[in-house]
Amino acid sequence: MADTPNATTLVLDVGAHAKLKREKAVALLLSSIKSGTISVSDVFPSIMNFLMSSDTWEQTHGALLALKTLCSEGFINQPPDEPTLQRLTELLTHHEFRVRREAGTYIGTLCATFGTDNIYAGHIEGVIRHCIVDNLERKIDQEEVSTLKQKLGMDKNIPDGAVFYESAGWKTLETGYKALLDVISNSGEMFCKYVTMDLIDIVFSGLKHMNRFVRETGYYACAELIKIIKTDTADPMHQGVSYSEFTHAMAQQLAIGLSDNWSQVRMASSVATRCFFMGMQEETRKEFFPLLIPRMCLNRYYVAEGVKLYSQESWRIVSNGNGIQLVETYIGSV
């Protein structure tokens, strides 16, 4: 049986070049801490050094992965200090997609562990917002385009917008939405006080974006918002939202998503739609049946198996054995 690597070797492997090696090192690190072979204090300073001043993005990514794992397992019992939070906000705009993505995931884990008020409120809130709002429109770097045209052997007169695939060139947009999703899903009802119509408008902006991955993430964010917004959230201390205004605006967006031409987006919207109806009283549901029931009905026969099966189950839940009557009532809305 091979000897368990020592703390120094494990930390080095956490920052390894290969992703598989980093993931394996984090898993081994966790098992070693649980078994008592090494302690958190043996590795935490070195991992934090990778986070705060790494030589490569792989070290930064490995540090984020390790910290997220340790935090979710209860081995980090102190909230991050101000310099660490500042560093995490910087990593949300890192040049490497995988670092940005892992930073958002770790921030979400911190919200679940130490509270949204201690992590999201303040600087991180603003940075996530700017990651999204500042990149809703693609900003094309001319030098980057010229290099890419040359590499692909494309004519220099081809329009710049035709060089990028529809899901490329959006900088921090997708990872910004995913970071927001991570914060909402990990915060639960603690996030209610941060939900304003401005935030909802930002989420809705992603639902009509040309990048299908942004639309997909946006609908999953809608599902999380639906789970926590059950009543009017406005009070003297917070702007909040009107529940009626929220549900009516959300229903319109769900209807669009249920007809999206990409199955992943349609699936995300189907998830949000089920959450939408499951969180309502029977009488309240009926108000939205004319808009959503026809689309839910048709999605039971959608070509993508996942969407089809999920929609069939949603139909059974929402119709409660009265599917034929629902079809007869709302057939005119198809």
N, C-alpha and C positions, 0 to 999 in steps of 0.2 A: 504493500500500500504506500502510495507516494506521500511524502511529508507535506503538511500544510505550509504554504509559503509564509514567510514572516511579514510583518507589517510593512517594512520598506518595499519589499518586492510587490506586495499587493497594491500599494499606492502607485508605484511606477506603472503597473499594469492598468490601473484605473485611467491613466493618461496615455495609454498605448495608441499607436496609429490606427490599428484595426478595430472597427466597431465591435466585432464579435469578441475580441480579447478584452475590450473595456467592459462589456456587459458580463462576461464570465468573471472578471475580476471583482466587479461590484457584487455579484451573487456570492462569490467565495468570501468576500469581505463580510457580508452580512451573516453568513453561516458561521464564520470564525468568531464574530462578536457574540452571536447567540450561544455558541458552545463555550465561550469563555477563553478561547485560545488567544485572542487579542482583545484589547479594550478600545472603546471609542477614542479615548484620550491618546492612544498610540498612533492613530491615523488622522484624527480630525484636523490638527494644525497643518499637516501636509496637504490634505485635500483642500482646505481653505486657501492655502497658498496657490494651488492650481487655479482656484476660482478667481482670486484677486489679482494675480500677476503671472499668468501662464505664458509659456513660450509658444504654444501652438493651440489652435482651436480644439484639437482632439483632447488636450488636457482640460480645457475649460468644459467641454461637453462631458467628459468623464467625471469631473468634479460635480457638475450639476446632477448627473445621474446618481452618483453616490450619495450626495446630500439629500436628494429627494427620497431615495430608498431608506436612508437612515431616519429621516424625519417621519416618513409614513409608518415606520416600524416602532416609533416611540423612543429612538435613541438620541434625539436632539431635544432637549428640554428647556432651551432658552431661545426666545425669538431673536432673529438677526438684528445686529446693531445697524446704526445709520450708514456706515461705510459699506456694509454688505448689501443693504437695500439699494443704495446708490449704484453699486456694481451690477446688481440684478437689472436695474432699469437700463443701464448701458448695454447689457447683453440682449435686451429685447430688440435692439437695433444692430446687433452684430452682423457682419457680412456673411457669416455662414448660417444657412437656414436651420441646420440641426441644432446649433447653439441657441438660436432664437426660440426654437420650438421647445427645447428642454428647459430653458429659462422660464417660459410661461407655465410649463407643467410644474416646475418647482415652486413658483409663486403660488399656484393654486394649492399645492400641498401645504405650504406655509399658512395660507388662509384657513384651511381646514384645521390646522394644528393650533395656531396662535390667534386666530380671529381676524376677520376681514378688516376691522378698524385698525389693527396694528400693522397690517401688511399692505392692503390695497389703497386705503385712504391716503390722500396726499400725492406724492410724486409718482408712484407707480400707476395710479389711476390716470393721471394726465399723459404719461408716456404711452400707455396702451391706446388711449384715445388718439394720440397723434400718429401712432403706428398705422392706424386705420384711416383716419380722416385725410392725412397728408398723402395717401397713396391710392385713393379711390380712382384717381385718373393716372394712367401710366405715364411716367416721366422717363423719356428715352434719352440715354446718354449717347451722344453722337460718336464719341470715341469707341464705346463698346459696340455700337451698331456697325461701325466701319470695320472693326476687327472681326466681328462675326460674319459680315458679308464676305470678307476676304477669305476667312477660314472655310466657308461653305461654297466658295466659288460663285457667289451671286453677283449679278450686275449691280454696279454702284448706284444706278438710277432707280432701282426697285424701292418703293416707298418704305420708310423706316418701320412703319407699323406692321408691314408684312413679314418682317424678319423674325419677330417673336411669335411663338405659339400663343394661343389665347390665355393659357394658364401661366405664362412666363412673363418676367419683367415687372412684377408688381411690388418688388422690394419687400417691405414688412407687412403688407396688407393681410395676407393669409395668416401669417404667424400672429399678427396682432389680434385678429378675430379669434384664433385658437387660444391665445392667452386670456382673452376676455371670457371665452367659454370655460376654460379651466377655473378661473376665479369664481364665476357664477355657480358652476356645478359643485365646487368644493365648499362654497360659502353657504349654500342653501338660503334659508330665510334671513340669515345675517346680511345678505346682499340687498334686501328689499329697500333699505333706506337710500341706496345708490341708484335705484331705478327711477329715471326721469324720462319724460318724453324725448328729450335730447338724446339720451342713451338708446332708447327704442328706435329713434330715427336713424341712428348710426347702425344699429343691427339691421334695420329694414333696408338700408342702402346696400348692404351686402347681398340681400336676397334678389336684387335685380341686376347684379353685377355680371359682366360677361364671363368672368372666371368661375367655372362650375365648382371648383373646390371652395371658393369663397361663399358661394350660394349654399353649398352643403353645410359648411360650418355655421353659417348664419341661421339655418333652420334648426340645427341642433341647439344653438344658443336660444332660439325662440322656445324650444321645448323646455329648457331650463328656466326661462323667465316665466313660462306658463305654470310651472310647478310651484313657484314661490309667490306669484301675484294672485291672490285669492279675493282681495277686497281693495277698496280705495287705500292707497298708501300715503296720501298726503296728510301732513300734520303740521302744527306750528313750527316745528324744527326742520322739516324736510319738504322739498317741493313735491315729491311723490307723483303718482299717476292716478287718474280716475279708472276704476275697474271697468266701467262700461266703455269708456273710450279705448282702453287697452284691448278688450276682447273684440270689439268691432273692427279695430285696425288690424289686429292679429288675424281674424278670420279672413279678411281680404287677402292677406299675404299667404295664408295657408292654401287658399284656393288656387293661387298662382303656382305655388310649389307643387301641388298635387297634379299639375299638368305640365311640369317641366320636362324637357326632352332628354334630360340625363337621368338615368335610373337612380344614381346615388343621391341626387338632389330630391327626386321624388320620394325616395325612401326616408330621407331626413325629414321632409315635410309630413310624411305619413306618421312618423314617430311623434312629431309635434302636434299633429291633428288628434291622435289618440289621447295624448296628454291633455289637450284642450277640452275634449268632451268628458274625459274621466274626472276632471276637476270641477265639473259643473253639476248643479242640480238638474233633474229631469226637465223641469219646465223651462229653465234657462237654455238648455241644449236646443230646444225646438226652434228658438229664434234663428239659429245658424244652420238648421237642416237644409233649407232651400239652396244655400250657397255651397255647402260642403258634402252633403249626402250623395248627390249625383256623381261627384268626382271620386268619392270613396267607393261607390258602387262599381264604377268602371275600372278602377284600379285592381279590383279582384281578378281581372282578366289580363292584367298587364304582362308584357312579354318577359320582363325580368322576374325570375322566380322569387327572389327575396321580397320584392315589392308586392307581388301577387299574394304570397302566403301571409305576409304581415297585414295586408289590407283585408284579406278574408277573416283573419282573427279579429281585427278591429271592427269589421262589420258585425260579427257575432256579438261582440261586447256592446256596441252602441245600439244595434237594432233590438237586442234582448228578445229575439225570437219573433220580431215583427217586421222582418225584412221585406216581405211581399207588400205589406201595407205601406211601408216607407217608399218603396219603388213606385207604387201606384199614386201616392200622394205627390211625389216630387219628380215624376217622370217629365213633366213639362219644363223643368229646369235643366234637363240634360242638354 
